[in-house]
Amino acid sequence: MSLKLLRHISFLKAVTLYSLTAFGGAQGHFGMMMKTFVAKRKDITEQELLEYNAFCQLLPGASSTQIITLIGYKKGKLPLAILTLLLWILPACLLMSGLSFALDFAGKTTLQNDLFKFIKPMAVGFLAFAAFRAYTLVSGNRIARLIMAGAMIATYFLFNSPVIFPAVILLGGLITNFTEKTSKTISIEPRPVKWGNIVIFFLIFIIAGFFSELSRKNEWQHRKAFNLFENTYRFGGMVFGGGDVLMPMMYEQYVVRPATQRVQLKNQNVISIDQNEFLTGAGMVKAIPGPTFSFSAFVGGEALKNEGPGMQAIGCAIGTFGIFLPSALLVLFFFPVWHNLKKYPAIYRSLKGINAAVVGIMAASAFFLMKDISFFEVNEEATTSFLNIGVIAGTFLLLTFTKLPAPVIALICLVLGLIFH
């Protein structure tokens, strides 16, 4: 296996560099994937990346993590997929785990600064680049253009709803399935469905729930570790909508719920996290590269910090393992199923609408991110507003007309934040 992996050293280096510079959340990640793995390295095509994105939006879990896992799967099957996943999640999870320990030494003050002030405009530029490239795949079909426009409008106004992404993708596929007349089939090589993945997924789900409840009833010494894994695994296997949905659910679970009178009377040993610490972590995860779901590593450390540094480190590991394992099992099980279904005409017809809906989602994401960026200030923020416009336009132009690597653009934006603080 190691000899086979040696053939992919260049790819693994690219994944590592990507994981260290992929700022901007899931939306920004997709644009960087388009530049790094499509435009520059040509590991996959635009069509494949759109398909991966659409497929992963239909599943619960961390979508950008699932996409990069599929890229690794395509390049080197399961061994490379697992290694790709680890290289992608570990830097961010280690940073968030370190933050859990650092809060005790930082006076629990916010650790954010102006270094990251131009990351959001950069993410908009990446999204605009990705949407522009993807638009060429659907621009020749009138129905596809209409689906793209409708998906963009619906997604923009319902962006905070976790069901909007899978809903518009499914609707786009249904529309072209009924409007397209072709009965063409795709000749594909069938892929074996790994039934073990879905069996493991449900088996862990059941076992985690059993031991969580058993530890609660019997007040085991380290019951919080069992409760934490059950909660985290459940979130990782059931959350649609990415990190922006995950964080409110964790906030309710670990900050709001433990303070209620009902829980206080029934179970005072429930996992509870300080509100200020939780919000500090939620802010910091937006400012580091890598998956937003790495926030779970921070939450795991905070959940067990009162039990000593050793258990706090175990909590960080549980938070990391528990949140990413279910989405990895799901994507690796369902992707061969999805691949095999493409040979049917109905699925082939649906792909045009699915791709058009994904392009609409990308465009809507860019516009939605722009809502919180200042552009036309005339006071002391005028310089920042001007630079925001420049960062968006500059990112798009550099990605489109130069071969400058995406990580270099991210570093330039960090330096700008440092200069204009």
Phi, psi and omega per residue, in radians:
M1 nan -0.672 -3.113
S2 -1.115 -0.643 3.116
L3 -1.117 -0.677 3.110
K4 -1.141 -0.687 -3.126
L5 -1.196 -0.495 3.124
L6 -1.045 -0.507 3.124
R7 -1.184 -0.268 -3.061
H8 -1.953 0.392 -3.136
I9 -1.022 -0.755 -3.135
S10 -1.057 -0.742 3.116
F11 -1.130 -0.745 -3.124
L12 -1.149 -0.625 3.050
K13 -1.095 -0.727 3.130
A14 -1.127 -0.693 3.106
V15 -1.115 -0.744 -3.140
T16 -1.088 -0.815 3.131
L17 -1.125 -0.683 3.092
Y18 -1.076 -0.745 -3.109
S19 -1.161 -0.448 -3.124
L20 -1.530 -0.184 -3.057
T21 -2.294 0.095 -3.087
A22 -1.458 1.412 3.109
F23 -1.529 2.933 2.959
G24 1.710 0.133 3.116
G25 1.287 -3.005 -3.045
A26 -1.003 -0.643 -3.117
Q27 -1.154 -0.822 3.104
G28 -1.146 -0.603 3.136
H29 -1.028 -0.743 -3.078
F30 -1.109 -0.720 3.111
G31 -1.098 -0.692 3.116
M32 -1.200 -0.608 3.054
M33 -1.086 -0.732 3.137
M34 -1.040 -0.743 -3.138
K35 -1.262 -0.826 -2.997
T36 -1.338 -0.903 -2.976
F37 -1.667 -0.241 3.103
V38 -1.861 -1.115 -3.022
A39 -1.208 -0.741 -3.046
K40 -1.555 -0.984 -3.013
R41 -1.574 -0.420 -3.126
K42 1.036 0.675 3.042
D43 -1.212 -0.599 3.077
I44 -2.443 2.960 3.113
T45 -1.671 2.919 3.050
E46 -0.991 -0.718 -3.121
Q47 -1.070 -0.759 -3.140
E48 -1.168 -0.711 3.141
L49 -1.132 -0.706 3.065
L50 -1.074 -0.730 -3.138
E51 -1.127 -0.767 3.111
Y52 -1.053 -0.760 -3.127
N53 -1.095 -0.806 3.137
A54 -1.076 -0.784 -3.130
F55 -1.077 -0.788 -3.083
C56 -1.236 -0.480 3.085
Q57 -1.191 -0.356 3.121
L58 -1.447 -0.185 -3.101
L59 -1.848 2.680 2.969
P60 -1.284 2.822 3.087
G61 1.921 -2.950 -3.079
A62 -1.484 1.838 -2.985
S63 -1.169 -0.764 -3.131
S64 -1.144 -0.580 3.072
T65 -1.167 -0.719 3.128
Q66 -1.151 -0.648 -3.141
I67 -1.137 -0.838 -3.121
I68 -1.146 -0.551 3.066
T69 -1.128 -0.705 3.124
L70 -1.178 -0.614 3.078
I71 -1.082 -0.772 3.072
G72 -1.106 -0.655 3.124
Y73 -1.110 -0.712 3.133
K74 -1.146 -0.670 -3.082
K75 -1.304 -0.669 -3.016
G76 -2.600 0.495 3.106
K77 1.040 -2.733 -2.972
L78 -1.089 -0.776 -3.122
P79 -1.012 -0.788 -3.133
L80 -1.243 -0.581 3.093
A81 -1.063 -0.770 3.141
I82 -1.139 -0.774 -3.139
L83 -1.144 -0.687 3.082
T84 -1.064 -0.790 3.117
L85 -1.021 -0.806 -3.110
L86 -1.133 -0.754 3.134
L87 -1.130 -0.530 -3.135
W88 -1.313 -0.742 -3.004
I89 -1.565 -0.480 -2.983
L90 -1.121 -0.779 -3.134
P91 -0.996 -0.841 -3.124
A92 -1.155 -0.707 -3.118
C93 -1.196 -0.613 3.079
L94 -1.182 -0.683 3.100
L95 -1.107 -0.780 -3.119
M96 -1.242 -0.567 3.044
S97 -1.142 -0.745 3.099
G98 -1.084 -0.634 3.110
L99 -1.093 -0.634 3.123
S100 -1.033 -0.690 3.090
F101 -1.355 -0.620 -3.045
A102 -1.182 -0.477 -3.094
L103 -1.041 -0.558 3.135
D104 -1.182 -0.406 -3.097
F105 -1.816 -0.067 -3.075
A106 -1.880 0.203 3.132
G107 1.167 0.318 3.112
K108 0.997 0.546 3.064
T109 -1.631 2.844 3.141
T110 -1.160 2.450 -3.092
L111 -1.827 0.162 -3.126
Q112 -1.439 2.651 3.035
N113 -2.593 -3.078 -3.030
D114 -1.276 -0.050 3.117
L115 -0.957 -0.551 -3.018
F116 -1.811 0.268 -2.993
K117 -1.186 -0.388 -3.121
F118 -1.841 0.203 3.134
I119 -1.211 -0.716 -3.137
K120 -1.143 -0.804 3.042
P121 -1.022 -0.639 3.084
M122 -1.082 -0.742 3.131
A123 -1.073 -0.659 3.083
V124 -1.092 -0.739 3.111
G125 -1.077 -0.727 3.097
F126 -1.111 -0.745 3.135
L127 -1.124 -0.730 3.121
A128 -1.071 -0.700 3.101
F129 -1.111 -0.811 -3.126
A130 -1.114 -0.751 3.141
A131 -1.133 -0.686 3.137
F132 -1.100 -0.794 3.125
R133 -1.157 -0.715 -3.107
A134 -1.244 -0.504 -3.109
Y135 -1.054 -0.561 -3.127
T136 -1.105 -0.353 3.140
L137 -1.390 -0.332 -3.078
V138 -2.109 -0.112 -3.012
S139 -1.168 -0.368 -3.084
G140 -1.458 -0.025 -3.081
N141 -2.102 2.145 -3.062
R142 -1.115 -0.762 3.126
I143 -1.080 -0.720 3.138
A144 -1.101 -0.683 3.113
R145 -1.131 -0.690 3.113
L146 -1.163 -0.708 3.092
I147 -1.088 -0.761 3.130
M148 -1.034 -0.793 -3.136
A149 -1.126 -0.769 3.135
G150 -1.129 -0.727 3.121
A151 -1.122 -0.674 3.135
M152 -1.102 -0.805 -3.126
I153 -1.139 -0.837 -3.108
A154 -1.098 -0.755 -3.118
T155 -1.154 -0.688 -3.116
Y156 -1.061 -0.792 -3.063
F157 -1.429 -0.333 -3.138
L158 -2.091 0.531 -2.994
F159 -1.032 -0.615 -3.069
N160 -1.426 -0.044 3.089
S161 -1.475 2.193 -3.085
P162 -1.167 -0.304 -3.078
V163 -1.637 -0.113 -3.023
I164 -1.161 -0.668 -3.090
F165 -1.136 -0.966 3.092
P166 -1.112 -0.527 -3.101
A167 -1.143 -0.854 -3.101
V168 -1.225 -0.548 3.098
I169 -1.162 -0.798 3.107
L170 -1.124 -0.711 3.134
L171 -1.140 -0.736 3.102
G172 -1.051 -0.739 3.100
G173 -1.126 -0.696 3.114
L174 -1.110 -0.705 -3.096
I175 -1.087 -0.883 -3.119
T176 -1.271 -0.408 3.067
N177 -1.108 -0.622 -3.116
F178 -1.622 -0.383 -3.105
T179 -1.620 -0.507 3.121
E180 -1.329 2.473 -3.089
K181 -1.707 -0.231 -3.028
T182 -1.148 2.556 3.035
S183 -2.014 0.397 -3.094
K184 -1.117 2.491 3.036
T185 -2.019 2.688 3.117
I186 -1.763 2.286 3.079
S187 -1.456 1.902 -3.109
I188 -2.213 2.701 3.063
E189 -1.496 2.048 -3.097
P190 -1.039 2.499 3.090
R191 -1.896 2.418 3.128
P192 -1.174 2.393 3.117
V193 -1.518 2.143 -3.110
K194 -1.493 1.553 -3.098
W195 -1.137 -0.396 3.122
G196 -1.056 -0.558 -3.125
N197 -1.100 -0.781 -3.103
I198 -1.294 -0.565 3.080
V199 -1.122 -0.787 3.112
I200 -1.083 -0.726 -3.129
F201 -0.979 -0.911 -3.098
F202 -1.275 -0.582 3.134
L203 -1.116 -0.799 3.101
I204 -1.106 -0.696 3.127
F205 -1.005 -0.806 -3.109
I206 -1.213 -0.796 -3.114
I207 -1.124 -0.729 3.135
A208 -1.077 -0.754 3.123
G209 -1.134 -0.686 -3.125
F210 -1.115 -0.864 -3.102
F211 -1.255 -0.520 3.082
S212 -1.121 -0.795 3.138
E213 -1.223 -0.677 3.132
L214 -1.115 -0.738 -3.141
S215 -1.182 -0.577 3.113
R216 -1.195 -0.805 -3.099
K217 -1.168 -0.604 -3.076
N218 -1.730 0.050 3.103
E219 0.871 0.944 3.086
W220 -1.066 2.713 -3.080
Q221 -1.038 -0.728 -3.127
H222 -1.955 0.719 -3.093
R223 -1.054 -0.552 -3.105
K224 -1.092 -0.537 3.107
A225 -1.145 -0.709 3.100
F226 -1.178 -0.749 3.107
N227 -1.087 -0.714 -3.115
L228 -1.097 -0.779 -3.130
F229 -1.117 -0.749 3.134
E230 -1.061 -0.811 -3.138
N231 -1.077 -0.827 -3.070
T232 -1.156 -0.766 3.128
Y233 -1.106 -0.689 3.107
R234 -1.107 -0.779 3.104
F235 -1.065 -0.796 -3.104
G236 -1.117 -0.479 -3.110
G237 -1.708 -0.073 -3.037
M238 -2.291 -0.137 -3.057
V239 -1.503 2.103 2.960
F240 -1.737 2.558 3.037
G241 1.795 0.029 3.025
G242 1.387 -2.875 -3.042
G243 -1.096 -0.506 3.141
D244 -1.193 -0.338 3.039
V245 -1.638 -0.636 -3.124
L246 -1.048 -0.800 -3.039
M247 -1.111 -0.785 3.057
P248 -1.067 -0.618 3.119
M249 -1.175 -0.700 3.086
M250 -1.192 -0.634 3.116
Y251 -1.065 -0.752 3.120
E252 -1.156 -0.683 -3.077
Q253 -1.230 -0.742 -2.956
Y254 -1.890 -0.256 -3.131
V255 -1.982 -0.906 -3.058
V256 -1.346 -0.917 -3.035
R257 -1.052 -0.773 -3.122
P258 -1.093 -0.383 -3.105
A259 -1.535 -0.105 -3.133
T260 -1.267 2.649 -3.094
Q261 -1.113 -0.657 -3.105
R262 -1.081 -0.804 -3.133
V263 -1.216 -0.673 3.136
Q264 -1.066 -0.691 -3.137
L265 -1.296 -0.615 -3.027
K266 -1.515 -0.660 -2.985
N267 -2.715 1.613 -3.099
Q268 -1.363 -0.189 -3.119
N269 -1.643 0.340 -3.136
V270 -1.263 2.701 3.104
I271 -1.133 2.229 -3.128
S272 -2.398 2.350 -3.122
I273 -2.125 2.388 3.118
D274 -1.050 2.350 -3.075
Q275 -1.034 -0.801 -3.107
N276 -1.117 -0.685 3.108
E277 -1.165 -0.723 3.114
F278 -1.037 -0.822 -3.092
L279 -1.202 -0.571 3.060
T280 -1.101 -0.790 3.094
G281 -1.108 -0.690 3.130
A282 -1.119 -0.596 3.088
G283 -1.280 -0.729 -3.090
M284 -1.181 -0.603 -3.099
V285 -1.124 -0.396 3.090
K286 -1.315 -0.297 -3.016
A287 -1.853 0.076 3.141
I288 -2.005 2.740 3.088
P289 -1.295 2.775 3.074
G290 1.795 -3.049 -3.038
P291 -1.234 2.454 3.096
T292 -1.135 -0.465 3.128
F293 -1.136 -0.202 3.057
S294 -1.089 -0.259 3.049
F295 -0.956 -0.488 -3.134
S296 -1.119 -0.523 3.094
A297 -1.141 -0.724 3.087
F298 -1.118 -0.797 -3.141
V299 -1.082 -0.710 3.121
G300 -1.065 -0.725 3.100
G301 -1.148 -0.730 3.121
E302 -1.134 -0.621 -3.094
A303 -1.127 -0.582 -3.056
L304 -1.977 0.202 -3.032
K305 -1.144 -0.489 -3.133
N306 -1.288 -0.128 -3.133
E307 -1.735 0.188 3.087
G308 1.858 2.800 -3.093
P309 -1.043 -0.633 3.130
G310 -1.096 -0.831 3.113
M311 -1.204 -0.543 3.085
Q312 -1.106 -0.735 3.087
A313 -1.123 -0.687 3.080
I314 -1.110 -0.671 3.093
G315 -1.072 -0.709 3.087
C316 -1.089 -0.719 3.126
A317 -1.159 -0.728 3.101
I318 -1.089 -0.769 3.127
G319 -1.058 -0.667 3.137
T320 -1.246 -0.924 -3.075
F321 -1.131 -0.770 -3.062
G322 -1.170 -0.574 -3.050
I323 -1.437 -0.567 -3.055
F324 -1.674 -0.403 -3.116
L325 -1.060 -0.865 -3.082
P326 -1.112 -0.706 -3.129
S327 -1.183 -0.572 3.085
A328 -1.182 -0.771 3.113
L329 -1.069 -0.710 -3.112
L330 -1.177 -0.782 -3.077
V331 -1.205 -0.650 -3.126
L332 -1.299 -0.402 3.042
F333 -1.396 -0.862 -2.996
F334 -1.377 -0.387 -3.091
F335 -1.140 -0.774 3.048
P336 -1.050 -0.603 3.076
V337 -1.085 -0.833 3.115
W338 -1.058 -0.769 -3.139
H339 -1.041 -0.790 -3.101
N340 -1.201 -0.502 -3.133
L341 -1.249 -0.339 -3.051
K342 -1.165 -0.257 3.134
K343 -1.262 -0.259 -3.109
Y344 -1.491 2.439 -3.100
P345 -0.978 -0.663 -3.117
A346 -1.089 -0.702 3.116
I347 -1.210 -0.716 3.117
Y348 -1.032 -0.788 3.124
R349 -1.129 -0.601 -3.105
S350 -1.223 -0.448 -3.047
L351 -1.067 -0.608 3.130
K352 -1.104 -0.774 3.135
G353 -1.208 -0.647 3.110
I354 -1.097 -0.806 3.133
N355 -1.121 -0.690 3.123
A356 -1.114 -0.703 3.124
A357 -1.129 -0.673 3.128
V358 -1.123 -0.715 3.095
V359 -1.089 -0.707 3.082
G360 -1.083 -0.708 3.094
I361 -1.091 -0.728 3.128
M362 -1.093 -0.778 3.129
A363 -1.125 -0.748 3.131
A364 -1.106 -0.671 3.129
S365 -1.080 -0.705 3.117
A366 -1.097 -0.818 3.132
F367 -1.141 -0.647 -3.119
F368 -1.166 -0.726 3.112
L369 -1.120 -0.531 -3.122
M370 -1.217 -0.302 -3.127
K371 -1.039 -0.613 -3.063
D372 -1.719 0.244 3.132
I373 -1.919 2.261 -3.141
S374 -1.401 2.366 -3.114
F375 -2.160 -0.539 -2.955
F376 -2.213 0.602 3.097
E377 -1.244 2.523 -3.121
V378 -2.066 0.066 3.130
N379 -1.713 -2.516 -3.111
E380 -1.181 -0.221 3.121
E381 -1.573 0.124 -3.075
A382 -1.062 -0.704 3.139
T383 -1.082 -0.776 3.111
T384 -1.078 -0.737 3.131
S385 -1.061 -0.777 3.118
F386 -1.088 -0.750 -3.141
L387 -1.176 -0.604 3.083
N388 -1.027 -0.798 3.102
I389 -1.082 -0.760 -3.135
G390 -1.109 -0.666 -3.138
V391 -1.162 -0.766 3.123
I392 -1.076 -0.913 -3.118
A393 -1.130 -0.754 -3.123
G394 -1.117 -0.733 3.106
T395 -1.051 -0.812 -3.134
F396 -1.070 -0.818 -3.080
L397 -1.184 -0.714 3.115
L398 -1.114 -0.716 3.126
L399 -1.172 -0.637 -3.040
T400 -1.396 -0.712 -2.949
F401 -1.988 -0.004 3.103
T402 -2.244 2.971 3.079
K403 -1.789 0.339 3.140
L404 -1.096 2.213 -3.115
P405 -1.102 2.587 -3.134
A406 -1.010 -0.716 3.127
P407 -1.048 -0.571 3.117
V408 -1.146 -0.692 3.109
I409 -1.111 -0.711 3.106
A410 -1.086 -0.729 3.131
L411 -1.154 -0.650 3.085
I412 -1.053 -0.742 -3.140
C413 -1.167 -0.620 3.070
L414 -1.141 -0.716 3.125
V415 -1.130 -0.713 3.083
L416 -1.013 -0.740 3.112
G417 -1.099 -0.608 3.123
L418 -1.231 -0.646 -3.121
I419 -1.274 -0.804 -3.065
F420 -1.787 0.935 -3.129
H421 -1.449 nan nan
